[in-house]
Amino acid sequence: MDWIDATEDRYAEREFGETVGMGERPALIVIDLINAFTDPDSNLGADVSDVLEQTDRLLEAFRESDLPRYFTTVAFEESYGDAGRFVEKVPALKELRLGTERVEVDDRIAPLEGERVVLKKYASAFFGTDLQSELTTNRVDTLVIAGVTTSGCVRATAVDSLQHGYRTIVPADAVGDRAQGPHRANLLDIDAKYGDVVTTETVLEQLDGPVGE
């Protein structure tokens, strides 16, 4: 992974990676921690127990502070007509059928009553959904992103979060991937260009300050 170290140096030299920080009204979005992705025996899954544990800590803090929380899932109709070319590129996505247990949020971080599960078809939580409208309604100015995968849906959501004008924060220990290479590389890139990559502990400390009071 020497190339990552070299890239970090070059980013630092060329004015990348400034800190945007937490705004006044953060929301937590939990990306695709559904059974198909949290079951290591699934073609789509991996052991993300650590990610689930850190995400649970974030959920508890956001609930205590009465700040907005959202979950996402990916699910397709039986015809897969709503999956477009995505399912051609990744046939494993056929496991994600609407109405099945595989597309339900993992019980270890199950949504509480009133916590919204946003149904999406592609990588970004914004693409083809009404997430933006709901965030606007709830006066959100910061998006804290947890879940899987770092190189896929987390990254896509982080990019769109920035493009929609939100301060974007990704706790590195609350996101995960199927391999360390893409996980580390995408955290580096997100931190350089799209948002702040921090730790769960840092987010919790910030929520304990003025934002969480």
Secondary structure, DSSP 4 states (H G I P E B T S, - for coil): -HHHHHHHHHHHHTT--------SSEEEEEE--BHHHH-TTSTT----HHHHHHHHHHHHHHHHTT--EEEEEE-B-TT-GGGTTHHHH-GGGGG-BTTSGGGSBPGGGPPPTT-EEEEESSSSSSTTSSHHHHHHHTT--EEEEEEE-IIIIIHHHHHHHHHTT-EEEEEGGGEE-SSHHHHHHHHHHHHHHTSEEE-HHHHHHHHTTGGG-
